[in-house]
Amino acid sequence: MEFTAEDIAEFLSGEVDGNGKVKVTNVSRIEEGKPGTLSFLANPKYEHYIYSTQSSIVLVNKTFKAEKEIETTLIRVDDAYQALAQLLEMYEQSKPQKTGIEEPSFVSKSSKLGEKIYIGAFAYIGSNVQIGNNVKIYPHAYVGDNVIIGDNTILNSGVKIYEGCKIGAECIFHSGVVIGGDGFGFAPSSANNYKKVPQIGNVVIEDYVEIGANTCVDRATMGSTIIRKGVKLDNLIQVAHNVEIDENTVIAAQTGVAGSTKIGKNCMIGGQVGFAGHMSIADEVKIAAQSGLGKSIKKVGMVVQGSPAFDFGPYQKSYVLFKNLPKMREQIIEMEKEIKALKEQK
């Protein structure tokens, strides 16, 4: 599809700075810009590229001030990153949409299917499943018995939804996601081994949740594991049984959340963070990558880092000392030698 700078500015409620008639047919990164493409500048680290990029149009924040001449056409918007997201969403929606049920696939006669759905080849839809309107289930996906899926949700290839789980509207699950596998529940037995504890709960995922590839959300031992509205989970995350993650929290890759942990609203959690079980995290908490949480955080908006994690400011001061420990050790050894020499002189 082809758009002029004026068309794009009108759609984004932006302002054209340069040639409004210039046209683009694709997008590109600003450092790899080519004629006929649109780029964006949101991170100041990339600002130097705007003076050399070959992109025909660049989205910038209205606050951007050029330090020298720029050849490309600018479109000034309130937030360049969000504006790009709007454009990409429009582009995605303009693609042809698949509908219908492909063969071979299996759909139980007891299931209820909404309008304009797509079920890809080799997908399996179990008994008494309820699927909303405009749902897309791509090839090799599995939907177990008694599952409920809301409108406009997308299950990409290879997604597995175990029986009894409830999925909201406008959700996106990427390939390899497993929802409702058994929680890690085993009881020590007299035979010096472990006896499996049946996991009879389910998983409830509310609207507008996106889950990255190969992430697993375990079913509850009893009750529900709950992912609230607007949560975004990255790839390769483990969410254990009976965990609750509240609205609009985002979690980066390779994080592990142990059983019965409760995470508040609007939290931001970096990659490779580990949570011990049976703890709670207050709203708006920020946790730096590779942190380890062994106890609850009750203060709203707290920022923590480290393993075990503690307040970000003291952690940074401690880190300065920690990385200087080898040098400090050498200084102590030298001081001990000097003290010993002084004692021997007496």
Secondary structure, DSSP 8 states (H G I E B T S, - for coil): --EEHHHHHHHHT-EEES-TT-EESEE--GGG--TTEEEEE-SGGGGGGGGT---SEEEEETT---SS---SEEEEES-HHHHHHHHHHHHHHHS----EE-SS-EE-TT-EE-TT-EE-TT-EE-TT-EE-TT-EE-TT-EE-TT-EE-TT-EE-TT-EE-TT-EE-SS-EE-TT-EEEE----EEE-TTSSEEE-----EEEE-TT-EE-TT-EEE--SSSEEEE-TT-EE-SS-EE-TT-EE-TT-EE-TT-EE-TT-EE-TT-EE-TT-EE-SS-EE-TT-EE-TT-EE-S-B-STT-EEETTTTEEHHHHHHHHHHHHTHHHHHHHHHHHHHHHHHHHHH-
